[in-house]
């Protein structure tokens, strides 16, 4: 693992961890992963530090402690997790400062890599410049074709506009002629329609006068019939009143007649000596009542006579 700085090309820290060194480190710092899983898990911790870099209170911190001592093993890199209670150190790795030979080799490798990148960028730039020149030539050719097409279109538009103006003039003349012919035809039809309408109005006026006369006759007849109907209704009401009075009188006479008939009914009475007498029913009722109360002699035999 290497730790370098973009601002200081001579800042170079490195750490080489073998499997035996990892086993000692695992026991010393209570690491739970194996040697094969260690690089990936360490990279995950570094990614967590990068994700938390711009936060106000980062959860994971990567702390590089650089010693001012000339000792080669004086630097260390630690991954620390922070919380409200304490800082937990997940791992701490010792880094060595690079020697002059190692730094030169590293800078030479970086130089060759940068020169390779520069050559690739130069080739890409040359290719892009060539494509740009080709596109510029194609663009200039397209602009020339476009100017030619634009001139052609302009000429076509002028010819089309002239043709349209000519057609519009012809259409305008024919429309004016058709309008005049239509106006004359409509004038003739209007005159004919006015004559027919005038005749129809005269006929309707005569017919209206006749209907008014008939309506007046019918209205007069209606008034006469209404008067007759009113008289008839009045006489009908008077007759109904007289009929009611007559019926009431008839009912009274019938009741009186029934009372008279009842009072004038005759009953045959046989005396103890065998003589038959015709006596009114009212008298018999009186005698019966009297006999029941005071008479103690023989009872008369009564025979109803109808």
Order of alpha helices (4+ residues) and beta strands (2+ residues): beta-beta-alpha-alpha-beta-beta-beta-alpha-beta-beta-alpha-beta
